[in-house]
């Protein structure tokens, strides 16, 4: 059994990431089908445009915001960007429920990109600052593994949900999981104010032995 100790801040960052991306994993296998079937004039080109808007805007804004947050050098500012960004991104899935025109989709994708830039930039700054010395590879690996597993399992679930209950049900679940992920980050608010980072530990052995209620 693994006995991996990680501090409180990293723990909640990992859990939030897992919950949020498990939600968005529900969308990945059905987005193109949703666009073609539910958007007026939906086509392969509309799917490509929507995807391009998201990734290009995300990529263009990421470094400038990173430079700004680094220049401010305030941990609470990073926290607010991270939390507000995740909350705003969670609302996008509810917008998909009501989108009927390509421009609706493009606007949602642009909003999603801006929200995720705020989240990614704040999250990566805090994760890097609070990562446990000597466990850098392990803790980055934990994030990649948990997000990968959550996204993979939810992709299968998303396909089933869409087939059984329709697209709107899927987007509803995505939004609810996204909001849950953002609310988890509220648990870190006091840690940011008190500059608490290393030294508050839990480990997976305790987590398993106590039925999921490890020490914080």
C-alpha angles and dihedrals in degrees: 000000000000116000102196117164118204130169126253097257094051090045094058093041089055094047093048091049092050094050095045096047093043085061096049090046086070089067101048099082096043108037096095092046090048092053094049095045104034107030118078106245090008112170143149088276092055090051090050093047092049092049092046093050091054099046098039094048091045091051096045095050100040100080097042091052090046090053090050095050092046090051092051091049093194118137094204091055089054089050094051093049091048095048098040090047093052092046092050092047089053090060092058093076090058088054090057089062090064101034114116105154130060091241089057088057093046092051092049091050092050091049090046091052094051091047093049092048089058091047098043094047096048093040095050092048093052094042091051093046095049100037112125114255111249093018099073097118092043096051095044086048091052090055094048092046097047093046092046094050093043093049093045095050093043091050088063091044091049092055090051094046093050091050094047104036108011137249097295092061091052093050090048091055091046092054094047093050090046092053090048089053092050094047089053087063090061086073088071098053095098091044090059093048092048093041090235113169128131122033102048104099144176127176134211094241090061090043092056096040092051096046097253099319103109121167118273 
